[in-house]
């Protein structure tokens, strides 16, 4: 997944967003002018992944045509299952929510597209550990506040990403489609993640650097993918807390992620506050 960065159009701050070339909504170059609103620029599609420059100010809610209404909730049993087989034990950071905004986003996209339901909004810190038993991992998680009294706060998201990953590509450990709020790391986050890896792996560990934290709001199977960048942008623009708030880490949790997503189980949770 690519990181995003701040930029400007005509002196106005914007953010760069990313989309896989499979998105059906955005296939031609366009520049859209909106009254009392910044421009939306979408360049032509490329082979791998697209870069879009799209405004993410709270005023977007007034300019975009979409009205995000409460969708009738379909039973979870009727929604598509995520088919990828995951592995091991995984550590999640559970971010602070404002009026359950992250949870509501997950439910919105899953219900709208009848797509797989993410059981808990999260930012993955460590994925797929297979060197510890469940009891050993629980014991180490209970010590986390001794080495990390409070996880550093996350700044406002730097963008929105919608893409498809393929296991085996650099930094990708599964084959799924997803939409996310893209977060930024900093030296404090990198130091905290090093301490977490040392707690679970000891002194001899390896991890990808820099960390690429994100909070996914939707998953799907690549072959049945209904997610789109445009849909995610519109929802985020009409729910401005998603992109407009700094967030503390409320809790850190241990999950069994062996098997399909429907098999995932929360094994232990430690709250920071």
N, C-alpha and C positions, 0 to 999 in steps of 0.2 A: 504494500500500500504506500502511496506517495504522500509526503507531508504537504501541507498547505502553507501559504504565506500571505501576509498583508500586501496590498498593492493599492494603486489609485487610478481612477479614471476621471479625467477633467478635474483633478484636485480632490475628488471625493474618495473616502476610504472604502475599499471593497475587500472581499476575500476570494481566494481561488478555490474552486471546487472541482471534483474529479468524477468521471463517469466512464463505465466500460462501453465499448463500441456497440454492445448489443442493445442499448437503450432505444426503443422504438420512437420516442417522442421527439428527439432532437437529432435530426439527420442532415440539416442544411445550415449553412452559415446565415446568421441573422443578427440584426441589431435592433432592439425594441426600445422605443422611447416611451416612458410613462410620465404623465404629468405629475409634478411635485414628487418625483421619484428618480433615483439614479437609473442609468442605462443597464440593460441586461445584454451581455455579449456572449454569443455562442459560436466558437470557431468550427470549421469543418471537422468531421470525424477522422481519426487516424487509425492505424492498424491495431494498436494495443489499448490505449487509454486516452481519454480526452481531458483537456484542461479547460474549465469554464471560469469566466470572471463574472461573478454574480453578487449583487448587493445583499447584505444580510442585516440591514438595519431594521429596528422594530417597526418603522413606518411601512415596511413591505406589506403588512397586513391590510393596509388601507388601499393599496394599489393593485394587489394581485386579485384575479377574478375568483379564485377558489374560496368557497366558504366551508370551513372545516366544521361539519356538524357531527353530533354524536351518532356513531354508526350502531345499528343493531348488532349486538354481540352474538356471533355464532358459537355453538358448542366447540370446545377445544378438540373433541373427538372427531369432528367433521373437517378439521383443518389439515392441510397437507403435513406430512411428517418430513423432517430433514433426514435425508438418506445417508449422509456421510457417517462413517464409523470413526468416532473420536477415541481418545485413549487416556488412561492414567488418571492422576489426581491433579487438580488445577486450583490455583489461588486467584480469587477475584477481589478487586476493590469495588465496594458498593458506594456510589457517590450520593452526596446530599441531594434531596429532591425538593422542589418547590411546588406545592400543591400536587404532588405525585406526577410531575410533568414527564419524567423519564418512563415511568410505568404506563402512563396514559399513551405515550407515543408508541411503545411496544404493542399495546393492545390495539391501537388504531390501525397500524399497518398490518398486523396479523389478521384482524377482523376484516379489514377492507379487501385484502387480497386472498383471504382464506389460506394464508401462508403459515409456516411453522411458528409456534409461539415460544419466545425466549422466556424461560422461567423466572429470570431475575435480571433487571438491568445491571450491567457490570462493565468494568474495565479489567481485562485480563492482565495479571502481573506475572504469573508463571503457569505454563500450560504443560499438561501431559506427563507429570512425574510418575516414574515407574520403579524407583529405587527404594521407596518407603512403603511400609504397610500403612493401613488406614490409621491404626492406633498411634504409630510413630508420627505420622503427619499431623494428627490432632494434637499430640503432645507439643510438637514444635510450634504449631499455630498459637497455642495458649501462651507461648513465651514472646509473641511478637511485640507486645507493648513494652517489654523490657528492653528491646533494642530499637524499636521505632515507636516512641510514645504517641506521636500523631503524624500520620502521613501528610506530606506537604500539600497545601491547597492547589487545586487545578485552576488555572486562569480560564477565562471564557474560551469556549471552543473556537478554533481558528478556521473552521470550515465544515462542510458536509461532504461525505464521500459515498458514492454508490458504485459498486464494482463486483467483479467475480474473481475469486482467488483460485489457484490451482496448486495442489500439493506438489512440492518439489521445486517450485519457483523460489527465488531468494526471499526469505522471511515468511513464506506461506506454508502452513502446516495442515491445511485442509482444502477441499474443493467445494466451495459454497458461493452463493451470491449473498451480498449483504449491503445494508445502508447504515451509516454511522455518523455520529458527531465526532469530528476529528479533534483531538486534544494535542497540546504541546507539552513536551518534556522540558526540563531545565536541570541545572546541576543538582539541585536539592532532590528532585525526583530520581535522578540517576543514582545518587548516593543512597537514597532509601531503598531502591530496587536492589542495589548491591548488597545491602544489609539483609534484605529478605532472601536473596539467593544464598547468601552465606549461612543463614539460619537453616535453610532446607537442604543445602548441598554440602555445607562445610567450606573450607578454604579453597578447594579445587573445584571451580565451576566455570562454565562458559555461558554467555548469553549474547544476544545480538545487541549491538550498540549503533546509534542511540536507540533507546526505547521509542516505540511508536504507539503511544496510548490512544485508545479510542473507546467510545461507548456505543455499541451497536444498538440500533432501534428496530432492525428487521433482518431476518435470514430467509433464504429460499434455496431450493435446489437449482443449479444452473440451467438444467433442461426445462424447468417449469417457471423460470424467474419472471415475476410480475413487478419487481421493484424498479423504480426509476428515480433518477436524480431530480427531475422536475417535481415529482410528487413530494419528495423529501424536502426540497427547498420550500415549496408552498406551505407544507405543514409547519416547518420550523419558523417561517415568517409570520404565521398566524398564531404561533405559540412562542412568543419572543423570549421567555425564560430559558428555552433550550439553548439559545446561542448568546444570551445576554447576561448570564450569571456565572460568577466564580463559584466553585463548589469544593467544599470540604469532603474528605473521605469519611463517611459515616461508619463503615465497618469493613473488615477483611474476612473473607469466608473461604472455606475449603470445600471443594466439590469433587465428587466422583464424576468424571466425564468419560468414563469407559462406555463404549457403545454409541448408539444414536442419541440425539438430543433428548428424546423422550425418556431415556434411561438415566439422565443426569439426576444426581441427588446431592443436596446440601448436607454435609457431614458435621460441620462445626462453623461457628461464627464468633468473631471477637469484635466488639464495638469500640470505636475510638472515643465516642462521646455520647 
